Amino acid sequence: MRIEHQIRAFEQIFKNYDGLLPLHRFLFIYFKQNKKMGSSDRRWSSRYIYSFFRLGKALIKEQQVLRLAVADFLCNTTPSLVVETHLPALAAKMELPVKAKLELVQQAFADFKLADVFSFHQNLSAAVEKEDFFESFFTQPDLFLRITTGHLKSLLEALKAHEVPVQELSETTLALPNGTKLENVFPNQKFYQVQDLSSQKTGMFFEPKTWDYWWDCCAASGGKSLLLHDLEPSVQLLVSDVRENSLNNLDDRFHEAGIKKYQKKVLDLLQNNDQDLHHYEFDGIILDAPCSGSGTWGRTPEMLYFFDEHKISNYTRLQKAIASNVVKYLKPGKPLIYITCSVFKQENEEVVSYLEENLSLKLEKMEVIKGYKDKADTMFVARLTKV
């Protein structure tokens, strides 16, 4: 039977996956090694494994195939053989909203607890509305574009010509279905950047001034630097990261965006960098800190299943150490922008309290950016001024 074939394929993937690689990367390698799997097999296997992980640790004592059926019912609106076979009473209700489907699951399974989807809920920042956050894991986040001023119309026309569904959120932000192949729509990336909606909103905390000198100290591929440059093109930039390959990707993105004047350095911010930075003073520092990424697990739901809670304290120590090593290069009266894509209070509000108590910093404002309400990532941002 076809359903038995689908379940065997799912079980093989689950058996071979240990959570060490991102799931999308593992699937790419797995399908490459198992070329006998046709496109339909790959599509259903991907759907099932992603759905399964979106259930987190809910109904953990139930049989695996039954948990898969519950997960696929909650995550999808199109027909499913695993739901038809193992939850036949719910098969005709796939198109219902998530909230209505959760009520049906709770009626069918007395042990179902929504909080078990995100089993680390005791660590959440206070501002996170738990039920809404938990429910968001059953809906795949959107793909967001940040548009260069003046180019919205032409990009919308290109999307329409390729029949890509699009939501116009503002003059500079578009939302597209996740998985949209942008290379088929746009010849280059000069007039837009792929950047999550919540990441774009962190820019409201930057407030750069003309000819400021800013340091993006954990720049990665440069998303925050590009946002800063769009807010104030005259800003002078130093970008750094511990990974040279990330800075190479940044070079490509800056080139596409037409940014030519900037400095870059490969720096390990856990070390003393006075030899490289002794004469530097900055008007602003962006610290997009290494973190658990728990606010992005809607895109990487395997983390709901594999994340080890003890890692939170490891990230917290890392964040405090990096902040302590970079703030000495900040001019008095100037801002440190502390950002995480975490929903954990230990990485967010508690780190901010540490920075105020132990460094020469005073909090101006901070916010949990609730991406779970917008099919986006959830992030935390704080603006602190050096005293």
Summary of the structure (lengths in Angstrom):
residues: 387
radius of gyration: 22.5
end to end distance: 69.6
largest distance: 70.5
contacts: 1244
relative contact order: 0.11
helix: 47%
strand: 16%
